[in-house]
Amino acid sequence: MSAHTHTRPHPAHRGRVDMRLPWWALALPTLAFIALLTLILNPTDAHAAAGNPAIDHLFERAQQLLSR
């Protein structure tokens, strides 16, 4: 007695994958990138930063170079 095999009702598309992402799969990384970029461009808003003057000076110089 042989077992019956099930076949697909429609042939599979070759070479094309139809995959959809949910809206938040692109929105969340974009939001995180914008938040981090904002902190880099305006380091005075980063209250958790240490008060090391050398690092502060480095960030100020980087901000001056980026604003030109």
C-alpha distances in whole Angstrom, upper triangle without the diagonal:
4,7,10,13,16,19,23,25,28,28,30,33,34,37,38,38,39,40,43,45,46,50,51,49,52,55,55,56,58,60,60,61,64,65,65,67,70,70,71,73,75,75,78,75,73,75,73,74,77,81,81,83,82,78,80,82,79,77,81,81,77,78,81,79,76,79,81
4,7,9,13,16,19,21,24,24,26,30,30,34,35,34,35,37,39,42,43,47,48,46,49,52,52,52,55,57,57,58,61,62,62,64,67,67,68,70,72,72,75,72,70,72,70,72,74,78,78,80,79,75,77,79,76,74,77,78,74,74,78,76,73,75,77
4,7,10,13,16,19,22,22,23,27,28,31,32,31,32,33,36,38,40,44,45,43,46,48,48,49,51,53,53,55,57,59,59,61,63,64,65,67,69,69,72,69,67,69,67,68,71,74,75,77,76,72,74,76,73,71,74,75,71,71,74,73,70,72,74
4,7,10,13,15,18,19,20,24,26,29,29,29,29,31,33,36,38,41,43,41,44,46,47,47,50,52,52,53,56,57,57,59,61,62,63,65,67,68,70,67,66,68,66,67,70,74,74,76,75,71,73,75,72,70,73,73,70,70,73,71,68,70,72
4,6,10,12,15,16,17,21,22,25,26,25,26,27,30,33,34,38,39,38,40,43,43,44,46,48,49,50,52,54,54,56,58,59,60,62,64,64,67,64,63,65,63,64,67,70,71,73,72,68,69,71,68,66,69,70,66,66,69,68,65,67,69
4,7,9,12,13,14,18,20,23,23,22,23,24,27,30,31,35,36,35,37,40,41,41,43,46,46,47,50,51,52,53,55,57,57,59,61,62,64,62,60,62,61,62,65,68,69,71,70,66,67,69,66,64,67,67,64,64,67,65,62,64,66
4,6,9,9,11,15,17,20,20,20,20,22,25,28,30,34,35,34,36,39,40,40,42,44,45,46,48,50,50,52,54,55,56,58,60,61,63,61,59,62,60,61,64,68,68,70,69,65,66,68,65,63,66,66,62,62,65,63,60,62,64
4,5,7,8,12,14,18,17,17,17,19,22,25,27,30,32,31,33,36,37,37,39,41,42,43,45,47,48,49,51,53,53,55,57,58,61,58,57,59,58,59,62,65,66,68,66,63,64,66,63,60,63,63,59,59,62,61,57,59,61
4,7,9,13,15,19,18,18,18,20,22,26,27,31,33,31,33,36,38,38,40,42,43,44,46,48,49,50,52,54,54,56,58,59,62,59,58,60,59,61,64,67,67,69,68,64,65,67,64,62,64,65,61,60,63,62,58,60,62
4,6,9,12,16,15,15,15,18,20,24,26,29,31,30,31,34,36,36,38,40,41,42,44,46,47,48,50,52,52,54,56,57,60,57,56,59,58,59,62,65,66,67,66,62,63,65,62,59,62,62,58,58,61,59,56,57,59
4,7,9,13,13,13,14,17,20,24,26,29,32,30,31,34,36,36,37,40,41,41,43,46,46,47,49,51,51,53,55,56,59,57,56,58,57,58,61,65,65,66,65,61,62,64,61,58,61,61,57,57,60,58,54,56,58
4,6,10,9,10,11,14,17,21,23,26,29,26,28,31,33,32,34,37,38,38,40,42,43,43,46,48,48,49,52,53,56,53,52,55,54,55,58,61,61,63,61,57,58,60,57,55,57,57,53,53,56,54,51,53,54
4,7,6,8,9,13,16,19,22,25,27,25,26,29,31,31,32,35,36,36,38,40,41,41,44,46,46,47,50,51,54,52,51,54,53,53,56,59,59,61,59,56,57,58,55,53,55,55,51,51,53,51,48,50,51
4,6,8,11,14,17,21,24,27,29,26,27,30,32,31,32,35,36,36,38,41,41,41,44,46,45,47,50,51,54,52,51,54,52,53,56,59,59,60,58,55,56,57,54,52,54,54,50,50,53,50,47,50,51
4,7,10,13,16,19,23,25,27,24,24,28,30,29,30,33,34,33,35,38,38,38,41,43,42,43,46,48,51,49,48,51,50,50,53,56,56,57,55,52,53,54,50,48,51,50,47,47,49,47,44,46,47
4,6,9,13,16,19,21,24,21,22,25,27,26,27,30,31,31,33,35,36,36,39,40,40,41,44,46,49,47,46,49,48,48,51,54,54,55,54,50,51,52,49,47,49,49,45,45,48,45,42,44,45
4,6,10,13,16,19,21,18,19,22,24,23,24,28,28,28,30,33,33,34,36,38,38,40,42,43,46,44,43,46,45,46,49,52,52,53,52,48,49,50,47,45,47,47,44,44,46,44,41,43,45
4,7,10,13,16,18,16,17,20,22,22,23,26,27,27,29,32,32,33,35,37,38,39,41,43,45,43,42,45,44,45,48,51,52,53,52,48,49,50,47,45,47,47,43,43,46,44,41,43,44
4,7,10,13,15,13,14,17,19,19,20,23,24,24,26,28,29,30,32,34,35,36,38,39,42,40,39,41,41,42,45,48,48,50,49,45,46,47,44,42,44,45,41,40,43,42,38,40,42
4,7,9,12,10,11,14,16,17,18,20,21,22,24,26,27,28,30,32,33,34,36,37,40,37,36,39,38,40,43,46,47,48,47,43,44,46,43,40,42,43,39,39,42,40,37,38,40
4,6,8,6,8,11,12,13,14,16,18,19,20,22,24,25,26,28,29,31,32,34,36,33,33,35,35,36,39,42,43,45,44,40,40,42,40,37,39,40,36,36,39,38,34,36,38
4,6,6,8,9,11,13,14,15,17,18,20,21,23,24,26,27,29,30,32,33,35,32,31,34,33,35,38,41,42,44,44,40,40,42,40,37,39,40,36,35,39,38,34,36,38
4,6,6,6,9,11,11,12,15,16,17,19,21,22,23,25,26,27,29,30,32,29,29,32,31,33,37,39,41,42,42,38,38,40,38,34,36,38,34,33,36,35,32,33,35
4,5,5,6,8,9,10,12,14,15,16,18,19,21,22,24,25,26,28,30,27,26,28,28,30,33,36,37,39,39,35,35,37,35,32,34,35,32,31,34,34,30,31,34
4,6,6,7,9,11,12,13,15,16,18,19,21,22,24,25,27,28,30,27,27,29,28,30,33,36,37,39,38,34,35,37,34,31,34,35,31,31,34,33,30,31,34
4,6,6,6,9,10,11,13,15,16,17,19,21,22,23,25,26,28,26,25,28,28,29,32,35,36,37,37,33,33,35,32,29,31,32,29,28,31,30,27,28,31
4,6,5,6,9,10,11,12,14,15,16,19,20,21,22,24,26,23,23,26,26,27,31,33,35,36,36,32,31,33,31,28,30,31,28,27,30,29,26,27,30
4,5,5,6,9,10,11,12,14,15,17,18,20,21,22,24,21,21,23,23,24,28,31,32,34,33,29,29,32,30,26,29,30,27,26,29,29,26,27,30
4,5,5,6,9,10,11,12,14,15,16,18,20,21,23,21,20,23,22,23,27,29,30,32,31,27,27,30,27,24,27,28,24,24,27,26,23,25,28
4,5,5,6,9,10,10,12,14,15,16,18,20,22,20,20,23,23,23,27,29,30,31,31,27,27,29,27,23,25,26,23,22,25,24,21,22,25
4,5,5,6,9,10,11,13,14,15,17,18,20,17,17,20,20,21,25,28,29,30,30,26,26,28,26,23,24,26,23,21,25,25,21,22,25
4,5,5,6,9,10,11,12,14,15,16,19,16,15,18,18,19,22,25,26,27,27,23,23,26,24,20,23,24,21,20,24,24,20,22,25
4,5,5,6,9,10,11,12,14,15,18,16,15,19,19,19,22,25,25,26,26,22,22,24,22,18,21,22,18,17,21,20,17,19,22
4,6,5,6,9,10,10,12,14,16,14,14,18,18,19,22,24,25,26,26,22,21,23,21,18,20,21,18,16,19,19,16,17,20
4,5,5,6,9,10,11,12,14,11,11,14,15,16,19,22,23,24,24,20,20,22,20,17,19,21,18,16,20,20,17,18,22
4,5,5,6,9,10,10,13,11,10,14,14,14,17,20,20,22,21,17,17,19,17,14,16,18,15,14,18,18,15,17,20
4,5,5,6,9,10,13,12,12,15,16,15,19,20,21,22,21,17,17,18,16,13,15,16,13,12,15,15,12,13,17
4,5,5,6,8,11,9,10,13,15,14,18,19,21,21,21,18,16,18,17,13,14,16,14,11,15,16,13,13,17
4,6,5,5,8,7,6,10,11,11,14,16,17,18,18,15,13,16,15,11,13,15,13,11,15,16,14,15,18
4,6,6,9,9,9,12,13,11,14,16,16,16,16,13,12,13,12,8,10,12,9,8,12,13,11,12,16
4,6,9,10,10,14,15,14,17,17,18,17,17,14,13,14,12,9,9,11,9,6,10,11,8,9,13
4,6,6,8,11,13,12,15,15,16,16,17,14,11,13,13,9,9,12,11,8,11,13,11,11,15
4,5,5,8,10,8,11,12,13,13,14,11,8,11,11,7,8,12,11,9,12,14,13,14,17
4,5,7,10,9,11,11,13,13,15,12,9,12,13,10,10,13,13,11,14,17,16,16,19
4,6,9,9,12,13,16,16,18,15,12,15,16,12,13,17,16,13,16,19,17,17,21
4,6,6,9,11,13,15,16,13,11,15,15,12,13,16,15,14,17,19,18,19,22
4,6,8,10,13,15,17,14,12,16,17,14,15,19,18,17,20,22,21,22,25
4,7,9,12,14,16,13,13,16,17,15,17,20,19,18,22,24,23,24,27
4,7,9,11,12,9,9,13,13,11,13,16,16,16,19,21,20,21,25
4,6,9,11,9,9,12,13,12,14,17,17,18,20,22,22,23,26
4,6,9,8,7,11,12,12,13,16,17,17,19,22,22,23,26
4,6,6,6,9,10,11,12,15,16,17,19,20,21,23,25
4,6,5,6,9,10,10,12,14,15,16,18,20,21,23
4,5,5,6,9,10,11,12,14,15,17,18,20,22
4,5,5,6,9,10,11,12,14,15,16,18,20
4,5,5,6,9,10,11,12,14,15,16,19
4,5,5,6,9,10,11,12,14,15,17
4,5,5,6,9,10,11,12,14,16
4,5,5,6,9,10,10,12,15
4,5,5,6,9,10,11,13
4,5,5,6,9,10,11
4,5,5,6,9,10
4,5,5,6,9
4,5,5,7
4,6,6
4,6
4
